[in-house]
Amino acid sequence: MQPRLVSLALILSLLGTVTPVLAQDPPPNPRVLVTTNMGSFEIELYRDRVAATVVNFLTYVIEGYYDGTVFHRVIRDTIIQGGGFTVEAEEQLAPKSEGLRGSIVNQASRSLQNRRGTVAMARGPGGNTARQQFFINLDDNSSFDFKNPTDAGIGYAVFGRVTEGMNVISEIGRVRTGSQGPLLDVPNDPVIIESIRRVEVPAG
């Protein structure tokens, strides 16, 4: 089954970049509700500061890509990371490839830091290798921050913050973990992302 196509006009409309002629104030940043089998939490997305990263994330949200994926990496007092794996037979993790798009430009900067409760893009060894996976900081992780534009120093791009439900994230951060093949810090009992959905934000 092919993933549902999302038009550029729809994405721009969802982000609020299509501005009414008489609008005086910019629209509020979009928010999403993340529902897991351990509870729900809400995230504000920094459309006003890292629009390209937010467009990437919201496109996956609109297409339902994250539904049924898991938080596959939990490092106590550091991060919870998810969005790239599903649970198959005998609770074994498998990478989700259907609907996966290419990598994006890393928008990390000194002005957005990896503080407790912020949400950032996970990535590979190179600076511009983020795709769909994201993580939530359980502590102030200054080692993840932008230092310089090299692959080694660019850090991880923060693109949002948790606005409600940090207690749920803290609970996820305390689950017992083990390993599966090359994957470390895998929750023993799967933490499933049941859905991520856009929520309405009142203007003004």
C-alpha positions, 0 to 999 in steps of 0.5 A: 500500500502506497503512503498517502501523498501530502500536498505542499499546500496542505503542509504549508497550511498546517504550519500556518505559513499561508497567512491571511491578508489581514492577519496581524500576528503570526499563527501559533506554533503547531502542537501534536499529541503523542499517545503511547501505551504508557500515557500521552504527552503534548509537544510544541513544534518550533515552526517559527525557528526551525521550519524545515525540520518541523515540516519534515516531522509533521509530514511523517505525522500527517502520513501516520508514519509513527503509528505503531512505532516504538521508543526503542532506546531509553537511556535513564536520565538522558533520553528516550528515542523513537520513531524508527522501529516496530515490534514484530514476532516475539517482541523483536524490533524491526526497522520501519522502511515503508514511507521513509524519506531522505535525510534533511539539513541539520538545523542545530544552532546555539540558540536552541539547546538540548535542555530537559523536555526539549525534542530533537532529531536523532541522526547518524554519524554525519551532520545532515543524516537525520530522517524520521527518528527523534528523541526527548531529553530527560536532562540538560544534555549540553554535549548534544548542543551545536558547537561548530558546523562540522560533522563532529560539532554540529550537534542535534537539532532541537525542534520542539518542547514538551508542554504537557505530560512530562511525567509520562516521559519521566515514567518511560525513562525509568523502564527496564532495558536490555539489548537486541543484537546491535541495539542497546538500551531497548525497553524490555517491555515495548513502549509503543507510540500508538499515534501522533496527531496534530492538535488545535492551538487557539490563536492569540 
